[in-house]
Each structure stands twice: as C-alpha cells, then as structure tokens.
C-alpha cells in the first residue's frame, strides 16, 4: 500500500475502495458545496439504469487509483480516477477540505499522482475542469499539464481538458502541433520517419 509522508503530520495514502468511497461521500459535499452539477444518473428511468449497468460490464476492470490525504487519522483530501485506455488515465476528482487549503496539499497530491501513474506506465493523464476553476487549473499548468480541449457538458457546464504527457517527446510534439514550437532535429527525424 502506497504511503508518502508530507511532513507536519500530513501523509498521502492509497485507500481501499470501500473505505475511500465512504470518506468521499462524507466529505465531497463540503468541498463542492457551491456547485450546480446536474447528476443526470439520478434522473433517468430504471430501464436506462439497467442498460448502463449492462454496458458497464463491457468495460472490464480498468486500473484505478484512490489517494487520500490524512493528518493523523483525519481525512483531509483526496484524488481518484481510472484507466480510460491502454495508455490514458483520467483524473476524475480531487479535493482538499477548506480548512486545510493553501498548505500545498493539493500540489503534493497532484505530483504524487503523476509519479505513481508514470511508474505504472501511463503515457497520458488527463482531467476536466470548470473553465474558471483557477484553484485547480493553475497548479496543474505549473505541474506540466497543457490545455488540450474545451467541452460543454450537461452535468458540469463549460469544461477545459488538461493533459499531462509522461513522455517528453509527446509533450514536445504537442507544443509543435499547437504552433508554439518549431520542430527540432529529434522531431524532424520522427516526422520524416512517419512519412515512410
């Protein structure tokens, strides 16, 4: 089981599924108390719910990561997500309780998540955020995430997609593709090999 000591009594721990969801359900309403999310799954018919349950079985068992931030035994924050494809991980949700914010815990949680996912072999880590959620977007940009898409979603509204490429060449190619970088010798070689 993964544990990382952050000092000052804080640590990040990998949390078993049942324990994690109980903690998340208890604390997430206080972190997201001002959101106007539309939980559409609560407003569909029983038949539609059964279809979703059946379709979910087709997805197999993707890799998951559930991290909790603790001060002693007190749960103060989290990050969770799951594998979306052979190379991509989706950071679904992260939060730190209000009284523990502005202590670097979110940044520690973010860098720890990246370290674990790199080690497990994921090539791309992505997340989706309300377009004005600077408290999360700015730390992610500072950590090396880049904006890769915009989305309008019925549940959350206007979202920005942020992606982190664990492979430096892929990240460099994103800078080239966006027009921010001219191809260097390595990229010219890779691009010319693609033409063959």
N, CA, C and O of each residue as an XYZ file, in Angstrom:
784
protein
N       0.852     -1.183      0.000
C       0.000      0.000      0.000
C       0.893      1.240      0.000
O       1.826      1.338      0.797
N       0.607      2.173     -0.883
C       1.415      3.377     -1.049
C       1.156      4.363      0.085
O       0.004      4.656      0.405
N       2.240      4.881      0.701
C       2.153      5.942      1.708
C       3.300      6.908      1.459
O       4.442      6.487      1.277
N       2.998      8.219      1.452
C       4.025      9.248      1.290
C       3.862     10.265      2.408
O       2.807     10.885      2.538
N       4.908     10.441      3.220
C       4.894     11.406      4.313
C       5.162     12.796      3.753
O       6.152     13.002      3.051
N       4.278     13.762      4.061
C       4.425     15.140      3.579
C       4.996     16.072      4.638
O       5.262     17.238      4.346
N       5.190     15.591      5.847
C       5.645     16.448      6.938
C       4.472     17.145      7.601
O       3.352     17.111      7.093
N       4.731     17.776      8.739
C       3.704     18.488      9.516
C       2.508     17.602      9.850
O       1.397     18.102     10.027
N       2.725     16.302      9.936
C       1.656     15.384     10.296
C       0.791     14.907      9.142
O      -0.121     14.105      9.346
N       1.063     15.389      7.925
C       0.256     15.006      6.767
C       0.919     13.859      6.012
O       2.145     13.757      5.962
N       0.087     12.996      5.424
C       0.584     11.966      4.530
C      -0.468     11.644      3.490
O      -1.665     11.844      3.702
N       0.011     11.135      2.348
C      -0.870     10.670      1.286
C      -0.832      9.157      1.320
O       0.240      8.552      1.351
N      -2.018      8.542      1.314
C      -2.121      7.084      1.351
C      -3.008      6.598      0.219
O      -3.991      7.247     -0.139
N      -2.652      5.458     -0.336
C      -3.568      4.785     -1.248
C      -4.639      4.131     -0.371
O      -4.324      3.489      0.631
N      -5.905      4.299     -0.758
C      -7.023      3.888      0.094
C      -7.831      2.796     -0.611
O      -8.111      2.892     -1.805
N      -8.198      1.763      0.139
C      -9.029      0.679     -0.403
C     -10.376      1.247     -0.854
O     -10.855      2.246     -0.318
N     -10.972      0.594     -1.842
C     -12.176      1.113     -2.494
C     -13.313      1.438     -1.523
O     -13.825      2.557     -1.542
N     -13.718      0.492     -0.677
C     -14.857      0.728      0.219
C     -14.597      1.875      1.180
O     -15.464      2.723      1.389
N     -13.408      1.904      1.763
C     -13.063      2.982      2.691
C     -13.033      4.322      1.968
O     -13.523      5.325      2.488
N     -12.456      4.339      0.764
C     -12.359      5.586      0.014
C     -13.735      6.173     -0.264
O     -13.971      7.350      0.009
N     -14.657      5.358     -0.811
C     -15.966      5.884     -1.195
C     -16.752      6.380      0.005
O     -17.490      7.360     -0.104
N     -16.610      5.722      1.149
C     -17.295      6.196      2.362
C     -16.763      7.571      2.770
O     -17.540      8.455      3.129
N     -15.451      7.751      2.716
C     -14.852      9.048      3.055
C     -15.238     10.114      2.035
O     -15.557     11.244      2.406
N     -15.211      9.759      0.753
C     -15.545     10.725     -0.298
C     -16.997     11.183     -0.176
O     -17.282     12.377     -0.266
N     -17.912     10.237      0.030
C     -19.326     10.599      0.150
C     -19.582     11.500      1.349
O     -20.452     12.369      1.304
N     -18.828     11.294      2.414
C     -18.990     12.127      3.614
C     -18.464     13.544      3.387
O     -19.086     14.510      3.830
N     -17.322     13.681      2.702
C     -16.637     14.969      2.633
C     -16.822     15.744      1.336
O     -16.685     16.967      1.351
N     -17.125     15.100      0.221
C     -17.212     15.834     -1.043
C     -18.302     16.912     -1.043
O     -18.098     17.950     -1.673
N     -19.447     16.727     -0.374
C     -20.441     17.810     -0.382
C     -19.924     19.117      0.230
O     -20.360     20.198     -0.167
N     -19.004     19.028      1.189
C     -18.479     20.266      1.779
C     -17.444     20.932      0.877
O     -17.285     22.152      0.917
N     -16.746     20.153      0.073
C     -15.765     20.721     -0.848
C     -16.460     21.353     -2.055
O     -16.035     22.399     -2.545
N     -17.517     20.721     -2.521
C     -18.229     21.199     -3.704
C     -19.593     21.782     -3.339
O     -20.561     21.607     -4.078
N     -19.671     22.474     -2.202
C     -20.954     22.953     -1.693
C     -21.593     24.052     -2.544
O     -22.791     24.304     -2.417
N     -20.834     24.694     -3.388
C     -21.387     25.766     -4.219
C     -21.618     25.351     -5.668
O     -22.014     26.182     -6.485
N     -21.382     24.100     -6.000
C     -21.527     23.672     -7.390
C     -22.995     23.465     -7.746
O     -23.834     23.198     -6.887
N     -23.273     23.596     -9.026
C     -24.618     23.366     -9.547
C     -24.599     22.202    -10.528
O     -25.224     22.263    -11.587
N     -23.883     21.148    -10.173
C     -23.766     19.987    -11.041
C     -25.125     19.323    -11.225
O     -25.944     19.284    -10.308
N     -25.343     18.810    -12.413
C     -26.566     18.101    -12.769
C     -26.251     16.614    -12.779
O     -25.636     16.121    -13.725
N     -26.660     15.897    -11.750
C     -26.379     14.478    -11.644
C     -27.435     13.700    -12.434
O     -28.414     13.199    -11.882
N     -27.198     13.618    -13.739
C     -28.183     13.084    -14.665
C     -28.565     11.638    -14.372
O     -29.686     11.225    -14.669
N     -27.644     10.858    -13.789
C     -27.957      9.451    -13.497
C     -29.112      9.326    -12.501
O     -29.774      8.291    -12.443
N     -29.350     10.375    -11.722
C     -30.451     10.369    -10.764
C     -31.792     10.674    -11.435
O     -32.838     10.575    -10.795
N     -31.770     11.041    -12.709
C     -32.980     11.486    -13.388
C     -33.297     10.673    -14.641
O     -33.955     11.160    -15.560
N     -32.825      9.441    -14.664
C     -33.135      8.573    -15.795
C     -34.023      7.429    -15.313
O     -34.118      7.164    -14.115
N     -34.660      6.766    -16.248
C     -35.593      5.692    -15.900
C     -34.842      4.451    -15.404
O     -33.634      4.314    -15.598
N     -35.579      3.568    -14.770
C     -34.996      2.304    -14.298
C     -34.457      1.485    -15.470
O     -33.416      0.838    -15.366
N     -35.185      1.527    -16.586
C     -34.724      0.811    -17.774
C     -33.378      1.364    -18.247
O     -32.475      0.600    -18.587
N     -33.249      2.688    -18.268
C     -31.972      3.299    -18.671
C     -30.867      2.939    -17.688
O     -29.729      2.709    -18.098
N     -31.183      2.885    -16.400
C     -30.192      2.491    -15.383
C     -29.728      1.051    -15.611
O     -28.543      0.749    -15.470
N     -30.653      0.176    -15.960
C     -30.305     -1.220    -16.239
C     -29.408     -1.320    -17.478
O     -28.463     -2.109    -17.503
N     -29.708     -0.521    -18.497
C     -28.858     -0.501    -19.695
C     -27.434     -0.072    -19.330
O     -26.466     -0.681    -19.784
N     -27.309      0.975    -18.511
C     -25.978      1.440    -18.105
C     -25.228      0.363    -17.337
O     -24.032      0.161    -17.547
N     -25.928     -0.326    -16.451
C     -25.302     -1.398    -15.672
C     -24.784     -2.489    -16.602
O     -23.679     -2.997    -16.415
N     -25.576     -2.844    -17.595
C     -25.183     -3.862    -18.568
C     -23.989     -3.388    -19.404
O     -23.043     -4.143    -19.629
N     -24.041     -2.138    -19.860
C     -22.946     -1.598    -20.673
C     -21.646     -1.515    -19.873
O     -20.564     -1.726    -20.420
N     -21.751     -1.210    -18.589
C     -20.564     -1.102    -17.736
C     -19.804     -2.417    -17.689
O     -18.580     -2.417    -17.559
N     -20.510     -3.537    -17.794
C     -19.863     -4.856    -17.771
C     -18.925     -5.038    -18.959
O     -17.962     -5.799    -18.877
N     -19.199     -4.345    -20.060
C     -18.341     -4.445    -21.248
C     -16.987     -3.767    -21.050
O     -16.065     -3.976    -21.838
N     -16.868     -2.965    -20.013
C     -15.661     -2.160    -19.823
C     -14.537     -2.924    -19.127
O     -13.421     -2.412    -19.043
N     -14.791     -4.112    -18.636
C     -13.731     -4.859    -17.976
C     -13.393     -4.255    -16.624
O     -14.240     -3.646    -15.970
N     -12.158     -4.429    -16.218
C     -11.713     -3.920    -14.921
C     -10.530     -2.974    -15.146
O      -9.378     -3.406    -15.117
N     -10.812     -1.684    -15.369
C      -9.715     -0.747    -15.577
C      -8.936     -0.512    -14.284
O      -9.464     -0.689    -13.186
N      -7.688     -0.117    -14.430
C      -6.875      0.241    -13.270
C      -7.454      1.489    -12.627
O      -7.939      2.383    -13.321
N      -7.404      1.550    -11.304
C      -7.880      2.713    -10.572
C      -6.814      3.168     -9.589
O      -5.908      2.412     -9.238
N      -6.936      4.404     -9.156
C      -6.065      4.938     -8.111
C      -6.924      5.812     -7.216
O      -7.578      6.744     -7.684
N      -6.919      5.505     -5.929
C      -7.662      6.287     -4.946
C      -6.679      6.696     -3.860
O      -6.200      5.861     -3.093
N      -6.384      7.993     -3.805
C      -5.455      8.504     -2.805
C      -6.195      9.382     -1.810
O      -7.079     10.152     -2.185
N      -5.836      9.266     -0.564
C      -6.377     10.124      0.477
C      -5.252     10.883      1.141
O      -4.149     10.359      1.301
N      -5.528     12.126      1.532
C      -4.585     12.901      2.336
C      -5.111     12.847      3.767
O      -6.287     13.106      4.021
N      -4.233     12.512      4.685
C      -4.611     12.380      6.081
C      -3.682     13.221      6.945
O      -2.500     13.375      6.641
N      -4.235     13.763      8.026
C      -3.420     14.345      9.093
C      -3.703     13.464     10.299
O      -4.744     13.585     10.944
N      -2.760     12.575     10.594
C      -3.022     11.538     11.584
C      -4.087     10.618     11.033
O      -3.902      9.995      9.988
N      -5.204     10.533     11.735
C      -6.318      9.709     11.257
C      -7.393     10.543     10.569
O      -8.369      9.995     10.058
N      -7.221     11.862     10.552
C      -8.233     12.739      9.954
C      -8.073     12.806      8.440
O      -6.984     13.092      7.941
N      -9.142     12.547      7.718
C      -9.186     12.598      6.254
C      -9.346     14.057      5.840
O     -10.309     14.714      6.238
N      -8.394     14.574      5.031
C      -8.439     15.999      4.684
C      -8.488     16.260      3.184
O      -8.695     17.403      2.776
N      -8.303     15.235      2.347
C      -8.351     15.440      0.906
C      -8.226     14.137      0.151
O      -7.995     13.082      0.741
N      -8.383     14.219     -1.185
C      -8.393     13.013     -1.999
C      -8.097     13.317     -3.461
O      -8.132     14.465     -3.902
N      -7.809     12.263     -4.186
C      -7.758     12.272     -5.642
C      -8.100     10.862     -6.097
O      -7.598      9.884     -5.543
N      -8.963     10.760     -7.117
C      -9.262      9.437     -7.645
C      -9.489      9.522     -9.147
O      -9.808     10.577     -9.695
N      -9.313      8.379     -9.789
C      -9.525      8.289    -11.221
C      -9.360      6.868    -11.684
O      -9.224      5.939    -10.888
N      -9.376      6.716    -13.020
C      -9.288      5.368    -13.562
C      -8.736      5.371    -14.980
O      -8.683      6.396    -15.659
N      -8.334      4.196    -15.386
C      -7.785      3.953    -16.717
C      -8.886      4.102    -17.755
O      -9.983      3.572    -17.585
N      -8.590      4.831    -18.840
C      -9.552      5.026    -19.916
C      -9.205      4.206    -21.152
O     -10.089      3.842    -21.928
N      -7.924      3.916    -21.335
C      -7.479      3.119    -22.476
C      -6.150      2.481    -22.099
O      -5.721      2.565    -20.948
N      -5.503      1.850    -23.060
C      -4.225      1.185    -22.784
C      -3.153      2.167    -22.337
O      -2.187      1.765    -21.688
N      -3.302      3.456    -22.674
C      -2.245      4.408    -22.321
C      -2.727      5.640    -21.553
O      -1.908      6.480    -21.181
N      -4.029      5.769    -21.307
C      -4.574      7.011    -20.762
C      -5.291      6.793    -19.435
O      -6.068      5.854    -19.269
N      -5.002      7.695    -18.493
C      -5.625      7.714    -17.169
C      -6.422      9.003    -17.028
O      -5.948     10.072    -17.414
N      -7.622      8.913    -16.482
C      -8.489     10.060    -16.268
C      -8.530     10.400    -14.778
O      -9.031      9.614    -13.973
N      -8.007     11.559    -14.415
C      -8.104     12.051    -13.043
C      -9.518     12.609    -12.874
O      -9.803     13.725    -13.310
N     -10.386     11.847    -12.252
C     -11.803     12.202    -12.180
C     -12.105     13.323    -11.197
O     -12.882     14.224    -11.513
N     -11.508     13.284    -10.013
C     -11.926     14.223     -8.981
C     -10.844     14.333     -7.925
O     -10.233     13.338     -7.536
N     -10.616     15.544     -7.471
C      -9.681     15.809     -6.379
C     -10.266     16.903     -5.508
O     -11.031     17.741     -5.986
N      -9.918     16.900     -4.253
C     -10.387     17.955     -3.367
C      -9.627     17.959     -2.060
O      -9.109     16.935     -1.615
N      -9.571     19.134     -1.454
C      -8.984     19.304     -0.125
C     -10.007     20.071      0.704
O     -10.545     21.081      0.251
N     -10.276     19.593      1.916
C     -11.238     20.283      2.782
C     -10.795     21.720      3.013
O      -9.601     22.004      3.107
N     -11.769     22.626      3.102
C     -11.487     24.062      3.113
C     -10.498     24.480      4.192
O      -9.620     25.299      3.921
N     -10.609     23.950      5.393
C      -9.726     24.400      6.472
C      -8.268     23.944      6.284
O      -7.382     24.386      7.015
N      -8.021     23.055      5.299
C      -6.662     22.570      5.041
C      -6.082     23.100      3.734
O      -5.001     22.676      3.324
N      -6.771     24.006      3.086
C      -6.283     24.551      1.821
C      -5.149     25.541      2.044
O      -4.907     25.990      3.164
N      -4.459     25.873      0.955
C      -3.354     26.831      0.944
C      -2.180     26.369      1.810
O      -1.460     27.180      2.392
N      -2.004     25.037      1.880
C      -0.864     24.458      2.589
C      -0.026     23.581      1.663
O       0.872     22.872      2.118
N      -0.319     23.629      0.363
C       0.432     22.835     -0.604
C      -0.029     21.396     -0.713
O       0.617     20.594     -1.387
N      -1.138     21.047     -0.063
C      -1.598     19.653     -0.079
C      -2.092     19.235     -1.460
O      -1.814     18.120     -1.901
N      -2.824     20.120     -2.152
C      -3.295     19.762     -3.495
C      -2.114     19.527     -4.425
O      -2.103     18.558     -5.185
N      -1.114     20.412     -4.369
C       0.065     20.251     -5.226
C       0.792     18.952     -4.901
O       1.237     18.251     -5.811
N       0.920     18.620     -3.622
C       1.548     17.349     -3.235
C       0.752     16.160     -3.742
O       1.320     15.175     -4.213
N      -0.563     16.259     -3.644
C      -1.428     15.186     -4.142
C      -1.272     15.034     -5.653
O      -1.212     13.917     -6.166
N      -1.207     16.151     -6.356
C      -1.057     16.144     -7.811
C       0.283     15.528     -8.221
O       0.318     14.640     -9.073
N       1.373     15.987     -7.630
C       2.684     15.456     -8.015
C       2.819     13.979     -7.649
O       3.453     13.213     -8.374
N       2.223     13.582     -6.525
C       2.255     12.175     -6.134
C       1.473     11.325     -7.131
O       1.918     10.242     -7.512
N       0.308     11.815     -7.551
C      -0.499     11.096     -8.543
C       0.286     10.915     -9.833
O       0.304      9.823    -10.401
N       0.936     11.977    -10.303
C       1.736     11.893    -11.530
C       2.851     10.870    -11.375
O       3.070     10.052    -12.269
N       3.560     10.908    -10.247
C       4.664      9.965    -10.006
C       4.169      8.515    -10.080
O       4.783      7.676    -10.740
N       3.065      8.232     -9.403
C       2.532      6.868     -9.376
C       2.118      6.424    -10.778
O       2.437      5.314    -11.204
N       1.404      7.301    -11.492
C       0.903      6.923    -12.817
C       2.028      6.769    -13.834
O       1.957      5.901    -14.704
N       3.069      7.601    -13.735
C       4.252      7.432    -14.601
C       4.871      6.063    -14.353
O       5.177      5.321    -15.286
N       5.048      5.745    -13.069
C       5.662      4.471    -12.712
C       4.834      3.288    -13.216
O       5.392      2.252    -13.578
N       3.530      3.433    -13.241
C       2.646      2.360    -13.709
C       2.564      2.301    -15.228
O       1.942      1.392    -15.778
N       3.187      3.266    -15.918
C       3.313      3.175    -17.365
C       2.324      3.974    -18.187
O       2.310      3.841    -19.411
N       1.494      4.802    -17.561
C       0.556      5.602    -18.345
C       1.304      6.656    -19.149
O       2.233      7.289    -18.646
N       0.900      6.839    -20.390
C       1.508      7.828    -21.286
C       0.842      9.195    -21.162
O       1.494     10.226    -21.322
N      -0.447      9.198    -20.878
C      -1.209     10.449    -20.824
C      -2.121     10.422    -19.600
O      -2.785      9.425    -19.317
N      -2.133     11.544    -18.885
C      -3.019     11.740    -17.741
C      -3.868     12.953    -18.091
O      -3.328     14.006    -18.432
N      -5.184     12.821    -18.011
C      -5.996     13.991    -18.328
C      -7.082     14.206    -17.288
O      -7.447     13.304    -16.533
N      -7.590     15.447    -17.275
C      -8.656     15.818    -16.355
C      -9.526     16.875    -17.023
O      -9.138     17.470    -18.029
N     -10.705     17.102    -16.453
C     -11.654     18.088    -16.978
C     -12.054     18.994    -15.818
O     -12.306     18.522    -14.709
N     -12.112     20.308    -16.085
C     -12.395     21.270    -15.011
C     -13.285     22.392    -15.516
O     -13.226     22.768    -16.687
N     -14.113     22.926    -14.618
C     -14.844     24.131    -14.985
C     -13.825     25.157    -15.442
O     -12.768     25.309    -14.831
N     -14.145     25.861    -16.519
C     -13.178     26.742    -17.175
C     -12.658     27.859    -16.281
O     -11.611     28.435    -16.575
N     -13.358     28.182    -15.200
C     -12.902     29.246    -14.296
C     -12.336     28.708    -12.985
O     -12.122     29.479    -12.050
N     -12.091     27.409    -12.897
C     -11.583     26.803    -11.660
C     -10.062     26.969    -11.566
O      -9.312     25.995    -11.630
N      -9.628     28.217    -11.415
C      -8.194     28.521    -11.388
C      -7.460     27.869    -10.228
O      -6.261     27.608    -10.327
N      -8.162     27.601     -9.124
C      -7.515     26.967     -7.978
C      -6.952     25.596     -8.331
O      -6.017     25.125     -7.683
N      -7.512     24.954     -9.348
C      -7.024     23.647     -9.800
C      -6.251     23.770    -11.114
O      -5.222     23.119    -11.295
N      -6.743     24.596    -12.020
C      -6.116     24.716    -13.342
C      -4.689     25.248    -13.230
O      -3.786     24.705    -13.866
N      -4.466     26.288    -12.444
C      -3.124     26.883    -12.347
C      -2.094     25.900    -11.792
O      -1.025     25.761    -12.388
N      -2.367     25.203    -10.667
C      -1.376     24.214    -10.208
C      -1.094     23.121    -11.236
O       0.037     22.648    -11.350
N      -2.133     22.718    -11.988
C      -1.911     21.680    -12.996
C      -1.052     22.207    -14.143
O      -0.175     21.496    -14.634
N      -1.292     23.437    -14.572
C      -0.445     24.014    -15.623
C       0.995     24.129    -15.134
O       1.929     23.839    -15.882
N       1.181     24.547    -13.893
C       2.534     24.648    -13.326
C       3.214     23.287    -13.236
O       4.438     23.193    -13.324
N       2.408     22.219    -13.058
C       2.957     20.860    -12.956
C       3.271     20.249    -14.321
O       3.827     19.153    -14.393
N       2.918     20.952    -15.410
C       3.237     20.440    -16.739
C       2.045     19.989    -17.555
O       2.220     19.518    -18.679
N       0.837     20.118    -17.027
C      -0.350     19.824    -17.830
C      -0.500     20.923    -18.882
O      -0.027     22.043    -18.690
N      -1.152     20.600    -19.977
C      -1.435     21.589    -21.014
C      -2.914     21.496    -21.392
O      -3.547     20.453    -21.228
N      -3.443     22.594    -21.895
C      -4.837     22.613    -22.333
C      -4.921     21.878    -23.660
O      -4.207     22.204    -24.608
N      -5.805     20.878    -23.721
C      -5.925     20.084    -24.945
C      -7.322     20.098    -25.555
O      -7.507     19.640    -26.682
N      -8.316     20.620    -24.820
C      -9.671     20.661    -25.385
C     -10.583     21.505    -24.509
O     -10.290     21.780    -23.345
N     -11.700     21.904    -25.109
C     -12.803     22.553    -24.387
C     -14.042     21.698    -24.635
O     -14.159     21.035    -25.666
N     -14.952     21.723    -23.684
C     -16.156     20.898    -23.781
C     -17.300     21.626    -23.087
O     -17.095     22.306    -22.082
N     -18.493     21.479    -23.626
C     -19.693     21.925    -22.920
C     -20.443     20.663    -22.529
O     -20.809     19.859    -23.387
N     -20.668     20.493    -21.243
C     -21.209     19.266    -20.687
C     -22.505     19.561    -19.944
O     -22.597     20.565    -19.237
N     -23.516     18.691    -20.096
C     -24.789     18.935    -19.422
C     -24.681     18.827    -17.906
O     -25.461     19.453    -17.189
N     -23.736     18.053    -17.412
C     -23.599     17.862    -15.969
C     -22.829     19.000    -15.302
O     -23.221     19.476    -14.236
N     -21.721     19.442    -15.936
C     -20.822     20.388    -15.284
C     -20.749     21.764    -15.944
O     -20.262     22.706    -15.319
N     -21.209     21.911    -17.171
C     -21.113     23.197    -17.859
C     -19.896     23.248    -18.766
O     -19.547     22.252    -19.400
N     -19.241     24.415    -18.830
C     -18.079     24.603    -19.701
C     -16.828     24.055    -19.019
O     -16.469     24.463    -17.914
N     -16.179     23.123    -19.706
C     -15.015     22.440    -19.138
C     -13.788     22.649    -20.006
O     -13.878     22.737    -21.231
N     -12.650     22.726    -19.352
C     -11.369     22.722    -20.048
C     -10.715     21.372    -19.757
O     -10.718     20.904    -18.618
N     -10.152     20.748    -20.803
C      -9.430     19.480    -20.639
C      -7.947     19.811    -20.484
O      -7.386     20.579    -21.265
N      -7.334     19.231    -19.486
C      -5.895     19.373    -19.263
C      -5.254     18.004    -19.411
O      -5.776     17.010    -18.908
N      -4.121     17.952    -20.101
C      -3.428     16.678    -20.320
C      -1.967     16.796    -19.931
O      -1.325     17.823    -20.147
N      -1.461     15.719    -19.354
C      -0.051     15.618    -18.977
C       0.514     14.424    -19.733
O       0.008     13.308    -19.615
N       1.562     14.664    -20.505
C       2.212     13.587    -21.257
C       3.466     13.163    -20.503
O       4.354     13.980    -20.258
N       3.536     11.899    -20.138
C       4.686     11.419    -19.366
C       5.921     11.252    -20.239
O       7.041     11.225    -19.728
N       5.728     11.140    -21.550
C       6.839     11.011    -22.482
C       7.226     12.405    -22.981
O       6.382     13.099    -23.548
N       8.480     12.834    -22.787
C       8.884     14.190    -23.174
C       8.717     14.491    -24.668
O       8.408     15.626    -25.030
N       8.913     13.505    -25.532
C       8.752     13.733    -26.969
C       7.285     14.030    -27.298
O       6.994     14.916    -28.101
N       6.376     13.297    -26.685
C       4.948     13.557    -26.932
C       4.584     14.972    -26.477
O       3.831     15.669    -27.157
N       5.109     15.388    -25.341
C       4.831     16.749    -24.856
C       5.396     17.782    -25.842
O       4.743     18.779    -26.150
N       6.600     17.534    -26.325
C       7.227     18.439    -27.286
C       6.413     18.509    -28.573
O       6.277     19.576    -29.172
N       5.871     17.363    -28.995
C       5.040     17.340    -30.199
C       3.762     18.157    -30.009
O       3.275     18.773    -30.956
N       3.219     18.165    -28.794
C       2.032     18.988    -28.521
C       2.371     20.473    -28.654
O       1.569     21.246    -29.177
N       3.554     20.875    -28.185
C       3.979     22.275    -28.356
C       4.128     22.607    -29.839
O       3.755     23.697    -30.273
N       4.673     21.667    -30.619
C       4.796     21.860    -32.061
C       3.421     21.939    -32.715
O       3.160     22.850    -33.502
N       2.542     20.991    -32.396
C       1.213     20.942    -33.017
C       0.391     22.192    -32.709
O      -0.432     22.605    -33.526
N       0.605     22.797    -31.540
C      -0.164     23.992    -31.180
C       0.430     25.264    -31.773
O      -0.165     26.336    -31.664
N       1.601     25.153    -32.402
C       2.230     26.317    -33.025
C       3.176     27.073    -32.117
O       3.634     28.159    -32.473
N       3.475     26.530    -30.966
C       4.340     27.211    -30.009
C       5.824     26.892    -30.213
O       6.685     27.602    -29.694
N       6.124     25.846    -30.952
C       7.499     25.374    -31.066
C       7.769     24.930    -32.497
O       6.949     24.252    -33.115
N       8.926     25.321    -33.013
C       9.364     24.811    -34.315
C       9.969     23.434    -34.090
O      10.527     23.176    -33.023
N       9.871     22.541    -35.077
C      10.433     21.203    -34.881
C      11.956     21.248    -34.758
O      12.641     21.865    -35.575
N      12.472     20.584    -33.723
C      13.920     20.452    -33.584
C      14.361     19.210    -34.364
O      13.549     18.591    -35.051
N      15.629     18.849    -34.263
C      16.156     17.719    -35.037
C      15.449     16.411    -34.688
O      15.147     15.612    -35.574
N      15.187     16.194    -33.405
C      14.504     14.960    -32.998
C      13.110     14.889    -33.622
O      12.716     13.846    -34.142
N      12.374     15.980    -33.573
C      11.018     15.977    -34.136
C      11.060     15.843    -35.655
O      10.227     15.147    -36.234
N      12.019     16.500    -36.308
C      12.132     16.363    -37.768
C      12.382     14.906    -38.154
O      11.807     14.396    -39.116
N      13.255     14.245    -37.381
C      13.547     12.836    -37.659
C      12.302     11.983    -37.476
O      11.989     11.149    -38.326
N      11.588     12.187    -36.367
C      10.389     11.391    -36.083
C       9.317     11.660    -37.157
O       8.666     10.726    -37.626
N       9.137     12.911    -37.539
C       8.124     13.238    -38.536
C       8.497     12.662    -39.909
O       7.621     12.200    -40.640
N       9.775     12.685    -40.261
C      10.165     12.129    -41.564
C      10.041     10.617    -41.576
O       9.737     10.031    -42.615
N      10.275      9.965    -40.417
C      10.085      8.519    -40.315
C       8.608      8.165    -40.491
O       8.281      7.108    -41.030
N       7.727      9.039    -40.042
C       6.280      8.797    -40.172
C       5.824      8.818    -41.599
O       4.830      8.180    -41.944
N       6.539      9.549    -42.447
C       6.159      9.679    -43.852
C       6.462      8.427    -44.659
O       5.905      8.230    -45.738
N       7.340      7.585    -44.140
C       7.734      6.373    -44.881
C       6.657      5.347    -44.904
O       6.836      4.277    -45.486
